[in-house]
Amino acid sequence: LKTGDFLIGPRKIPNLCTEPIIDLSAYSDKLRVAYSESEIGSKVSEAMINAYKLQENDRISVSTWLNDHFKGMYKREIAKKYKVHQRRVTRAFNLLGIKDHPRVGHLLPNKFKITPDLSRFLGYFVSEGHANKNVIGIANTNNNILEDCYKIVKQEFGIEGDIRYKDQCVLFFSKQIEFLLKNVFCCGTYAR
């Protein structure tokens, strides 16, 4: 702008005090998502509509199995916890139409907040990052930026990375973060 140019806008700039929230339940077939207690109750009751398809002895146990499943447990862990065969849990879930969790190590919350720190990480990723084959990397000559990226990912996702000062990059090995960046946040390869 030059001196004398005008910008037209509202009299008052709106103040958004809340952080935007992304619902990851639409991506539950690709991401391992944990639901809150209130959402678990509705998910279990929704799945139990088809309970008449189950054998009599499974009808009693399946609601507790579903409760643990929606908290993020795998079928093997559920079977081990309740001392039943994994095949029994799998059969019950298949009859109810419950899909498997993706085989990934980290659990993400169902509602994901876009915090200022996460926004800063996205800026780092868009400007100097790359993602391919379950590896997210950010290269920069400034070590403070690398350490900031490491801290943000550890804080927001609970995933530890690998800072390589000699190579001037930080790497994160995570299928979950790669999917989030590419498909949910539309950064990188799948940018629209």
N, C-alpha and C positions, 0 to 999 in steps of 0.2 A: 504494500500500500504506500501511497505517496501522501504528503501533507495535503490536507483538504479532502481526501477521500472519506467516504462514509460507509459504515457497516449498518445494515438494517437487521434488527432482531427484536425480541420481546423486551418489554420494559423491565421485566425481572427474569434473571436467569434461574431456571429451576434448579433446586438443590436436591440431588439424589443422595440420601443418607444411607440407603440400603445397598448392599453388594448384590450384583446380579447372581442368580442361582441357575445352574443347568441341571436338568433332571436326566440322570444317566440310565433310568430304567428302560428306556427305549433301546439302549445298547446292551442289555443284559445278556444277550446271546454272544456278544463279542468281548465284554468286560466282566470281570468278577466283581459284583456289586453287593454291598451289604445294605439292608433296609433298616429303618428305625423301628422301634418297638410297635408303634401305632400302625405302621405300614405292614409289619409282619402279621399282625392279627387279621387284617383285611385280606392279605395274600393267602393265608392259611385257610380262612373261611371260604374264599373264592375257589381254592383248589379242592376243598372237601365236598364241593357240590357233587363231584363224581365219585364219592367214597363208596357208593353202592356197588361199584365195579370190583372193589377189593374183597379179599377173603376176610372172613369174620375176625381172625386173630390179628390181621394187619390194620383193620379199622381203628382199633384202640391205640396202636402205637404211632400211626402215620402222622397224626397232628404234631406230636413232639419232634418227629423226624423232619417234618416240613418247617417247623419253627427253627431248628438248627440249620437247615438248608438255606433259608432266607437270611440267616445271620452270616452266611458265607462258608459254611462247612461243606466239604466234599462228601460224596456217598460213602466212601471208604472210612472216613473219620466218623460219620454217623453210625455206621455198622459197628465199628470198633467201640464207640462210646456206649451203645446199647446192647453190645454182645450178641448181635445177630449177623447172619451172613449177608455180605454185600449184595448178593444176587436178590435177596428178599427186598432190600431197600430199592434196588434198581427196578425190580418188577413193579413195586407199588408206585414209584414215581412215573414209570412209563404209562401205567394205567390211568394215572391222574393227569398226564400230559405235562409233567414238569420237566423242563430241559436241564441239561447238565451245565455246570459252571465251566467256563473255559479253563484250561489247565495253565494257570499263571500263579505266580507266587504272592502277589500283593492284592489286597482287598481295597476297593475304592468305595467311598460313601455313595449312597443313592442320589442325594442332593449335593451338588458340588458348587461351592462358592467361588466366584471370581474375585479374588482379593487383589489389592494393589501389588503385593509381592508376586502373585501369579501373573499379573499383567506385565510386570517388569520382566519376568522370565520369558513370557511369550515374545516380548520385544527383543530380548537377547536371541531367542531362537529364530525369529523371522529375519533378523539382521545378519546373524553369523552362525546359524545352526544348520544341522542336517539330521535326517532320520532315515535309516534303512536297516532292514534285517534285525529288528528289535534293539537297535542301538541308536541312542540320541546323543549327538555330540554338539558342543558349542566351542568354537575356537576363538581365542582372543589373546592379544599380547599382554593385556592388563590382568594380572593375577587377582586383583580385587573383584573383577567381574566374574572370573571363574569360581572363586570362593562364594560369591553371592549366589550364583546359579546352583552350586552344590547345596548351600544352605536352604534355598527356597524349595528345591525338589525334595530334600530330606524333610522339611517342615510340612509341605503341602501334601506330598504323596507317601512319605515314610520310606522312600527308596534312597539308599546310599549310592553315590556315584564314585567315579574314579578321576581324581584331579591329576592330570599329567602336566606338571610345570615345564618339563623339558620339551614336550610337544606343544605346549601352550593350548591345551584343550581340556575340557571336562567331558567324561562319557558316562552315560546312564544306560544300563542294560535292562530294558523293560519293554515288554510287548504292550503292556497297558498304557504307558505314557506315549508310546509311538502311535497307538490307535487313537488316543485322545487328541494328540496334536494334529494328526493327519485327517481324521474323519469327524471328530466332534468340533474342534476349534478351526478346522479347515486351513491349517498352516502347512506349508511345504508342498509336497507332490500333489495333493488334492485341493489346493487353494482354488477358490471360485472367484 
